[in-house]
Amino acid sequence: MNDQILTLKEVAAYLKLAEKTAYKLAAAGKLPGFKVGGSWRFKREDIDQWIEEQKNASQD
């Protein structure tokens, strides 16, 4: 399943971040996510794309 939806906790673990840091990034619009009933959700595909963009940005 390519369109896997992740919770904030799962994204934090995936990116090896503290949940608080992942929340701050999402709330600031720096991490691609959306809210469902007040809880953050993330598409795995969007997170993987975001990772690639971060890698490319750091090489500039």
PDB file of N, CA, C and O in Angstrom:
ATOM      1  N   MET A   1       0.842  -1.190   0.000  1.00  0.00           N
ATOM      2  CA  MET A   1       0.000   0.000   0.000  1.00  0.00           C
ATOM      3  C   MET A   1       0.884   1.249   0.000  1.00  0.00           C
ATOM      4  O   MET A   1       1.584   1.518   0.976  1.00  0.00           O
ATOM      5  N   ASN A   2       0.849   1.995  -1.078  1.00  0.00           N
ATOM      6  CA  ASN A   2       1.705   3.172  -1.230  1.00  0.00           C
ATOM      7  C   ASN A   2       1.189   4.388  -0.484  1.00  0.00           C
ATOM      8  O   ASN A   2       1.981   5.219  -0.040  1.00  0.00           O
ATOM      9  N   ASP A   3      -0.123   4.509  -0.339  1.00  0.00           N
ATOM     10  CA  ASP A   3      -0.720   5.681   0.302  1.00  0.00           C
ATOM     11  C   ASP A   3      -0.917   5.473   1.795  1.00  0.00           C
ATOM     12  O   ASP A   3      -1.967   5.804   2.345  1.00  0.00           O
ATOM     13  N   GLN A   4       0.090   4.928   2.436  1.00  0.00           N
ATOM     14  CA  GLN A   4      -0.003   4.670   3.859  1.00  0.00           C
ATOM     15  C   GLN A   4      -0.089   5.983   4.631  1.00  0.00           C
ATOM     16  O   GLN A   4       0.678   6.913   4.382  1.00  0.00           O
ATOM     17  N   ILE A   5      -1.031   6.046   5.572  1.00  0.00           N
ATOM     18  CA  ILE A   5      -1.207   7.228   6.408  1.00  0.00           C
ATOM     19  C   ILE A   5      -0.539   6.975   7.750  1.00  0.00           C
ATOM     20  O   ILE A   5      -0.763   5.945   8.387  1.00  0.00           O
ATOM     21  N   LEU A   6       0.285   7.930   8.170  1.00  0.00           N
ATOM     22  CA  LEU A   6       1.025   7.798   9.419  1.00  0.00           C
ATOM     23  C   LEU A   6       0.515   8.801  10.454  1.00  0.00           C
ATOM     24  O   LEU A   6       0.052   9.887  10.105  1.00  0.00           O
ATOM     25  N   THR A   7       0.604   8.431  11.709  1.00  0.00           N
ATOM     26  CA  THR A   7       0.275   9.343  12.801  1.00  0.00           C
ATOM     27  C   THR A   7       1.509  10.188  13.122  1.00  0.00           C
ATOM     28  O   THR A   7       2.597   9.934  12.605  1.00  0.00           O
ATOM     29  N   LEU A   8       1.331  11.177  13.962  1.00  0.00           N
ATOM     30  CA  LEU A   8       2.453  12.012  14.392  1.00  0.00           C
ATOM     31  C   LEU A   8       3.529  11.160  15.059  1.00  0.00           C
ATOM     32  O   LEU A   8       4.721  11.345  14.814  1.00  0.00           O
ATOM     33  N   LYS A   9       3.100  10.234  15.895  1.00  0.00           N
ATOM     34  CA  LYS A   9       4.036   9.354  16.597  1.00  0.00           C
ATOM     35  C   LYS A   9       4.837   8.503  15.604  1.00  0.00           C
ATOM     36  O   LYS A   9       6.045   8.329  15.760  1.00  0.00           O
ATOM     37  N   GLU A  10       4.158   7.979  14.589  1.00  0.00           N
ATOM     38  CA  GLU A  10       4.822   7.144  13.581  1.00  0.00           C
ATOM     39  C   GLU A  10       5.798   7.963  12.739  1.00  0.00           C
ATOM     40  O   GLU A  10       6.887   7.490  12.414  1.00  0.00           O
ATOM     41  N   VAL A  11       5.410   9.194  12.385  1.00  0.00           N
ATOM     42  CA  VAL A  11       6.301  10.058  11.600  1.00  0.00           C
ATOM     43  C   VAL A  11       7.534  10.422  12.425  1.00  0.00           C
ATOM     44  O   VAL A  11       8.652  10.429  11.912  1.00  0.00           O
ATOM     45  N   ALA A  12       7.325  10.718  13.683  1.00  0.00           N
ATOM     46  CA  ALA A  12       8.449  11.052  14.564  1.00  0.00           C
ATOM     47  C   ALA A  12       9.426   9.874  14.627  1.00  0.00           C
ATOM     48  O   ALA A  12      10.639  10.065  14.543  1.00  0.00           O
ATOM     49  N   ALA A  13       8.900   8.672  14.773  1.00  0.00           N
ATOM     50  CA  ALA A  13       9.756   7.480  14.823  1.00  0.00           C
ATOM     51  C   ALA A  13      10.452   7.269  13.474  1.00  0.00           C
ATOM     52  O   ALA A  13      11.641   6.954  13.429  1.00  0.00           O
ATOM     53  N   TYR A  14       9.714   7.442  12.385  1.00  0.00           N
ATOM     54  CA  TYR A  14      10.258   7.259  11.037  1.00  0.00           C
ATOM     55  C   TYR A  14      11.418   8.220  10.781  1.00  0.00           C
ATOM     56  O   TYR A  14      12.430   7.841  10.190  1.00  0.00           O
ATOM     57  N   LEU A  15      11.260   9.473  11.234  1.00  0.00           N
ATOM     58  CA  LEU A  15      12.298  10.481  11.027  1.00  0.00           C
ATOM     59  C   LEU A  15      13.305  10.533  12.174  1.00  0.00           C
ATOM     60  O   LEU A  15      14.253  11.318  12.147  1.00  0.00           O
ATOM     61  N   LYS A  16      13.088   9.692  13.174  1.00  0.00           N
ATOM     62  CA  LYS A  16      13.948   9.655  14.364  1.00  0.00           C
ATOM     63  C   LYS A  16      14.004  11.021  15.041  1.00  0.00           C
ATOM     64  O   LYS A  16      15.075  11.540  15.356  1.00  0.00           O
ATOM     65  N   LEU A  17      12.817  11.586  15.254  1.00  0.00           N
ATOM     66  CA  LEU A  17      12.661  12.873  15.924  1.00  0.00           C
ATOM     67  C   LEU A  17      11.839  12.682  17.194  1.00  0.00           C
ATOM     68  O   LEU A  17      11.127  11.689  17.346  1.00  0.00           O
ATOM     69  N   ALA A  18      11.947  13.635  18.087  1.00  0.00           N
ATOM     70  CA  ALA A  18      11.027  13.666  19.226  1.00  0.00           C
ATOM     71  C   ALA A  18       9.649  14.038  18.684  1.00  0.00           C
ATOM     72  O   ALA A  18       9.544  14.793  17.717  1.00  0.00           O
ATOM     73  N   GLU A  19       8.601  13.515  19.300  1.00  0.00           N
ATOM     74  CA  GLU A  19       7.244  13.844  18.851  1.00  0.00           C
ATOM     75  C   GLU A  19       7.004  15.348  18.887  1.00  0.00           C
ATOM     76  O   GLU A  19       6.349  15.898  18.002  1.00  0.00           O
ATOM     77  N   LYS A  20       7.530  16.006  19.903  1.00  0.00           N
ATOM     78  CA  LYS A  20       7.364  17.452  20.043  1.00  0.00           C
ATOM     79  C   LYS A  20       7.970  18.187  18.847  1.00  0.00           C
ATOM     80  O   LYS A  20       7.390  19.152  18.348  1.00  0.00           O
ATOM     81  N   THR A  21       9.131  17.733  18.392  1.00  0.00           N
ATOM     82  CA  THR A  21       9.794  18.352  17.237  1.00  0.00           C
ATOM     83  C   THR A  21       8.976  18.137  15.969  1.00  0.00           C
ATOM     84  O   THR A  21       8.798  19.065  15.179  1.00  0.00           O
ATOM     85  N   ALA A  22       8.478  16.917  15.770  1.00  0.00           N
ATOM     86  CA  ALA A  22       7.647  16.617  14.598  1.00  0.00           C
ATOM     87  C   ALA A  22       6.383  17.486  14.619  1.00  0.00           C
ATOM     88  O   ALA A  22       5.956  18.000  13.586  1.00  0.00           O
ATOM     89  N   TYR A  23       5.795  17.641  15.805  1.00  0.00           N
ATOM     90  CA  TYR A  23       4.592  18.461  15.934  1.00  0.00           C
ATOM     91  C   TYR A  23       4.888  19.913  15.559  1.00  0.00           C
ATOM     92  O   TYR A  23       4.126  20.538  14.822  1.00  0.00           O
ATOM     93  N   LYS A  24       5.996  20.441  16.071  1.00  0.00           N
ATOM     94  CA  LYS A  24       6.364  21.836  15.778  1.00  0.00           C
ATOM     95  C   LYS A  24       6.589  22.040  14.284  1.00  0.00           C
ATOM     96  O   LYS A  24       6.153  23.047  13.726  1.00  0.00           O
ATOM     97  N   LEU A  25       7.263  21.096  13.632  1.00  0.00           N
ATOM     98  CA  LEU A  25       7.508  21.194  12.189  1.00  0.00           C
ATOM     99  C   LEU A  25       6.193  21.157  11.412  1.00  0.00           C
ATOM    100  O   LEU A  25       6.004  21.921  10.466  1.00  0.00           O
ATOM    101  N   ALA A  26       5.289  20.269  11.814  1.00  0.00           N
ATOM    102  CA  ALA A  26       3.996  20.164  11.134  1.00  0.00           C
ATOM    103  C   ALA A  26       3.174  21.437  11.346  1.00  0.00           C
ATOM    104  O   ALA A  26       2.595  21.974  10.401  1.00  0.00           O
ATOM    105  N   ALA A  27       3.128  21.909  12.578  1.00  0.00           N
ATOM    106  CA  ALA A  27       2.347  23.110  12.901  1.00  0.00           C
ATOM    107  C   ALA A  27       2.880  24.338  12.175  1.00  0.00           C
ATOM    108  O   ALA A  27       2.115  25.240  11.831  1.00  0.00           O
ATOM    109  N   ALA A  28       4.192  24.376  11.941  1.00  0.00           N
ATOM    110  CA  ALA A  28       4.807  25.504  11.235  1.00  0.00           C
ATOM    111  C   ALA A  28       4.698  25.363   9.717  1.00  0.00           C
ATOM    112  O   ALA A  28       5.115  26.253   8.976  1.00  0.00           O
ATOM    113  N   GLY A  29       4.141  24.252   9.261  1.00  0.00           N
ATOM    114  CA  GLY A  29       3.991  24.034   7.820  1.00  0.00           C
ATOM    115  C   GLY A  29       5.262  23.560   7.147  1.00  0.00           C
ATOM    116  O   GLY A  29       5.358  23.564   5.920  1.00  0.00           O
ATOM    117  N   LYS A  30       6.242  23.149   7.946  1.00  0.00           N
ATOM    118  CA  LYS A  30       7.512  22.698   7.383  1.00  0.00           C
ATOM    119  C   LYS A  30       7.507  21.199   7.073  1.00  0.00           C
ATOM    120  O   LYS A  30       8.333  20.715   6.300  1.00  0.00           O
ATOM    121  N   LEU A  31       6.587  20.485   7.673  1.00  0.00           N
ATOM    122  CA  LEU A  31       6.447  19.045   7.449  1.00  0.00           C
ATOM    123  C   LEU A  31       5.074  18.838   6.823  1.00  0.00           C
ATOM    124  O   LEU A  31       4.074  19.292   7.379  1.00  0.00           O
ATOM    125  N   PRO A  32       5.002  18.155   5.667  1.00  0.00           N
ATOM    126  CA  PRO A  32       3.715  18.034   4.959  1.00  0.00           C
ATOM    127  C   PRO A  32       2.749  17.096   5.680  1.00  0.00           C
ATOM    128  O   PRO A  32       2.963  15.886   5.741  1.00  0.00           O
ATOM    129  N   GLY A  33       1.697  17.673   6.215  1.00  0.00           N
ATOM    130  CA  GLY A  33       0.702  16.878   6.919  1.00  0.00           C
ATOM    131  C   GLY A  33      -0.650  17.556   6.876  1.00  0.00           C
ATOM    132  O   GLY A  33      -0.796  18.646   6.323  1.00  0.00           O
ATOM    133  N   PHE A  34      -1.637  16.901   7.464  1.00  0.00           N
ATOM    134  CA  PHE A  34      -2.984  17.453   7.516  1.00  0.00           C
ATOM    135  C   PHE A  34      -3.638  16.971   8.802  1.00  0.00           C
ATOM    136  O   PHE A  34      -3.233  15.970   9.393  1.00  0.00           O
ATOM    137  N   LYS A  35      -4.652  17.705   9.214  1.00  0.00           N
ATOM    138  CA  LYS A  35      -5.326  17.358  10.458  1.00  0.00           C
ATOM    139  C   LYS A  35      -6.632  16.636  10.176  1.00  0.00           C
ATOM    140  O   LYS A  35      -7.377  17.002   9.268  1.00  0.00           O
ATOM    141  N   VAL A  36      -6.900  15.601  10.970  1.00  0.00           N
ATOM    142  CA  VAL A  36      -8.162  14.871  10.934  1.00  0.00           C
ATOM    143  C   VAL A  36      -8.683  14.886  12.362  1.00  0.00           C
ATOM    144  O   VAL A  36      -8.108  14.254  13.248  1.00  0.00           O
ATOM    145  N   GLY A  37      -9.771  15.607  12.579  1.00  0.00           N
ATOM    146  CA  GLY A  37     -10.345  15.684  13.915  1.00  0.00           C
ATOM    147  C   GLY A  37      -9.375  16.202  14.959  1.00  0.00           C
ATOM    148  O   GLY A  37      -9.416  15.780  16.115  1.00  0.00           O
ATOM    149  N   GLY A  38      -8.503  17.114  14.558  1.00  0.00           N
ATOM    150  CA  GLY A  38      -7.563  17.709  15.495  1.00  0.00           C
ATOM    151  C   GLY A  38      -6.257  16.949  15.647  1.00  0.00           C
ATOM    152  O   GLY A  38      -5.353  17.406  16.346  1.00  0.00           O
ATOM    153  N   SER A  39      -6.147  15.795  15.003  1.00  0.00           N
ATOM    154  CA  SER A  39      -4.915  14.999  15.083  1.00  0.00           C
ATOM    155  C   SER A  39      -4.170  15.060  13.757  1.00  0.00           C
ATOM    156  O   SER A  39      -4.778  15.002  12.688  1.00  0.00           O
ATOM    157  N   TRP A  40      -2.849  15.178  13.837  1.00  0.00           N
ATOM    158  CA  TRP A  40      -2.031  15.245  12.629  1.00  0.00           C
ATOM    159  C   TRP A  40      -1.932  13.874  11.972  1.00  0.00           C
ATOM    160  O   TRP A  40      -1.811  12.850  12.645  1.00  0.00           O
ATOM    161  N   ARG A  41      -1.987  13.877  10.633  1.00  0.00           N
ATOM    162  CA  ARG A  41      -1.788  12.679   9.824  1.00  0.00           C
ATOM    163  C   ARG A  41      -0.868  13.049   8.670  1.00  0.00           C
ATOM    164  O   ARG A  41      -0.836  14.196   8.223  1.00  0.00           O
ATOM    165  N   PHE A  42      -0.124  12.061   8.198  1.00  0.00           N
ATOM    166  CA  PHE A  42       0.870  12.290   7.147  1.00  0.00           C
ATOM    167  C   PHE A  42       0.830  11.139   6.155  1.00  0.00           C
ATOM    168  O   PHE A  42       0.699   9.977   6.538  1.00  0.00           O
ATOM    169  N   LYS A  43       0.945  11.479   4.867  1.00  0.00           N
ATOM    170  CA  LYS A  43       1.064  10.431   3.851  1.00  0.00           C
ATOM    171  C   LYS A  43       2.534  10.042   3.769  1.00  0.00           C
ATOM    172  O   LYS A  43       3.406  10.905   3.657  1.00  0.00           O
ATOM    173  N   ARG A  44       2.804   8.754   3.824  1.00  0.00           N
ATOM    174  CA  ARG A  44       4.184   8.252   3.764  1.00  0.00           C
ATOM    175  C   ARG A  44       4.885   8.776   2.515  1.00  0.00           C
ATOM    176  O   ARG A  44       6.057   9.152   2.555  1.00  0.00           O
ATOM    177  N   GLU A  45       4.147   8.794   1.405  1.00  0.00           N
ATOM    178  CA  GLU A  45       4.693   9.262   0.124  1.00  0.00           C
ATOM    179  C   GLU A  45       5.139  10.727   0.226  1.00  0.00           C
ATOM    180  O   GLU A  45       6.194  11.089  -0.294  1.00  0.00           O
ATOM    181  N   ASP A  46       4.340  11.568   0.894  1.00  0.00           N
ATOM    182  CA  ASP A  46       4.688  12.980   1.062  1.00  0.00           C
ATOM    183  C   ASP A  46       5.930  13.149   1.941  1.00  0.00           C
ATOM    184  O   ASP A  46       6.775  14.007   1.686  1.00  0.00           O
ATOM    185  N   ILE A  47       6.022  12.323   2.970  1.00  0.00           N
ATOM    186  CA  ILE A  47       7.179  12.402   3.872  1.00  0.00           C
ATOM    187  C   ILE A  47       8.447  11.996   3.123  1.00  0.00           C
ATOM    188  O   ILE A  47       9.487  12.639   3.264  1.00  0.00           O
ATOM    189  N   ASP A  48       8.360  10.931   2.330  1.00  0.00           N
ATOM    190  CA  ASP A  48       9.527  10.491   1.553  1.00  0.00           C
ATOM    191  C   ASP A  48       9.968  11.576   0.566  1.00  0.00           C
ATOM    192  O   ASP A  48      11.162  11.806   0.376  1.00  0.00           O
ATOM    193  N   GLN A  49       8.991  12.237  -0.058  1.00  0.00           N
ATOM    194  CA  GLN A  49       9.301  13.328  -0.996  1.00  0.00           C
ATOM    195  C   GLN A  49       9.939  14.493  -0.245  1.00  0.00           C
ATOM    196  O   GLN A  49      10.896  15.095  -0.731  1.00  0.00           O
ATOM    197  N   TRP A  50       9.417  14.810   0.930  1.00  0.00           N
ATOM    198  CA  TRP A  50       9.965  15.889   1.763  1.00  0.00           C
ATOM    199  C   TRP A  50      11.414  15.597   2.136  1.00  0.00           C
ATOM    200  O   TRP A  50      12.253  16.498   2.133  1.00  0.00           O
ATOM    201  N   ILE A  51      11.708  14.342   2.456  1.00  0.00           N
ATOM    202  CA  ILE A  51      13.080  13.945   2.802  1.00  0.00           C
ATOM    203  C   ILE A  51      14.010  14.236   1.619  1.00  0.00           C
ATOM    204  O   ILE A  51      15.092  14.796   1.796  1.00  0.00           O
ATOM    205  N   GLU A  52      13.584  13.856   0.424  1.00  0.00           N
ATOM    206  CA  GLU A  52      14.399  14.103  -0.771  1.00  0.00           C
ATOM    207  C   GLU A  52      14.624  15.593  -0.981  1.00  0.00           C
ATOM    208  O   GLU A  52      15.724  16.012  -1.340  1.00  0.00           O
ATOM    209  N   GLU A  53      13.576  16.401  -0.756  1.00  0.00           N
ATOM    210  CA  GLU A  53      13.708  17.856  -0.917  1.00  0.00           C
ATOM    211  C   GLU A  53      14.697  18.416   0.104  1.00  0.00           C
ATOM    212  O   GLU A  53      15.473  19.316  -0.220  1.00  0.00           O
ATOM    213  N   GLN A  54      14.680  17.901   1.315  1.00  0.00           N
ATOM    214  CA  GLN A  54      15.601  18.364   2.347  1.00  0.00           C
ATOM    215  C   GLN A  54      17.045  17.999   1.980  1.00  0.00           C
ATOM    216  O   GLN A  54      17.965  18.787   2.200  1.00  0.00           O
ATOM    217  N   LYS A  55      17.231  16.813   1.425  1.00  0.00           N
ATOM    218  CA  LYS A  55      18.571  16.396   1.007  1.00  0.00           C
ATOM    219  C   LYS A  55      19.083  17.301  -0.107  1.00  0.00           C
ATOM    220  O   LYS A  55      20.242  17.714  -0.092  1.00  0.00           O
ATOM    221  N   ASN A  56      18.225  17.605  -1.065  1.00  0.00           N
ATOM    222  CA  ASN A  56      18.619  18.468  -2.176  1.00  0.00           C
ATOM    223  C   ASN A  56      18.898  19.886  -1.714  1.00  0.00           C
ATOM    224  O   ASN A  56      19.839  20.517  -2.196  1.00  0.00           O
ATOM    225  N   ALA A  57      18.096  20.401  -0.787  1.00  0.00           N
ATOM    226  CA  ALA A  57      18.287  21.757  -0.270  1.00  0.00           C
ATOM    227  C   ALA A  57      19.592  21.897   0.482  1.00  0.00           C
ATOM    228  O   ALA A  57      20.231  22.948   0.432  1.00  0.00           O
ATOM    229  N   SER A  58      19.992  20.848   1.179  1.00  0.00           N
ATOM    230  CA  SER A  58      21.229  20.929   1.967  1.00  0.00           C
ATOM    231  C   SER A  58      22.466  20.857   1.075  1.00  0.00           C
ATOM    232  O   SER A  58      23.567  21.179   1.520  1.00  0.00           O
ATOM    233  N   GLN A  59      22.296  20.443  -0.161  1.00  0.00           N
ATOM    234  CA  GLN A  59      23.439  20.352  -1.081  1.00  0.00           C
ATOM    235  C   GLN A  59      23.671  21.662  -1.834  1.00  0.00           C
ATOM    236  O   GLN A  59      24.712  21.846  -2.466  1.00  0.00           O
ATOM    237  N   ASP A  60      22.695  22.569  -1.764  1.00  0.00           N
ATOM    238  CA  ASP A  60      22.829  23.857  -2.472  1.00  0.00           C
ATOM    239  C   ASP A  60      23.791  24.784  -1.779  1.00  0.00           C
ATOM    240  O   ASP A  60      24.015  25.901  -2.243  1.00  0.00           O
TER     241      ASP A  60
END
